[in-house]
Amino acid sequence: MYRFLDLIRNKYFIAGIAFLTWMLFFDRNDLMSQYEYHTQLNKLQAEKEFYLKESEKAVRDLNELTTDKTKLEKFAREKYLMKKENEDVFVIITEKAKK
């Protein structure tokens, strides 16, 4: 018991506890802020991976469209409903079932 009281009365121990308390709870970079920064970093890294994959996909599609005429024709027909001169285009829209 006497050693415990001496430890509590020690000015270095008190200063160390005060410093740890300040750094863990009251500082600008406290534990909660670090956790929020870490989760935000993970979210941004996931977004970065997603956009890199989408960018690669767009570049690959652009390359296919500029080099292959059949792919370009297929793309124009599907996206912009283009047709040849002697063709008719029928667009079928399926309705969702009402609840």
C-alpha angles and dihedrals in degrees: 000000000000092000090051092053090048089051092051092048093050109111093212092053091049091047091049093050091047091050093049092047091050093048095045100045115011107034122099089249098046125153096273092050091050091051092050091048090050094051091046090051091052091049093049092048090052090050090049092053091048093051092045090054092047091048091051090048092050092049091049091049092048091051091050092048094050095047106035118058094195091055090050091051092048091049093049092049095048101040104032100024092235119168142188119261098261098040134095121215120212117193114204116200117190116212120223116242113261116233 
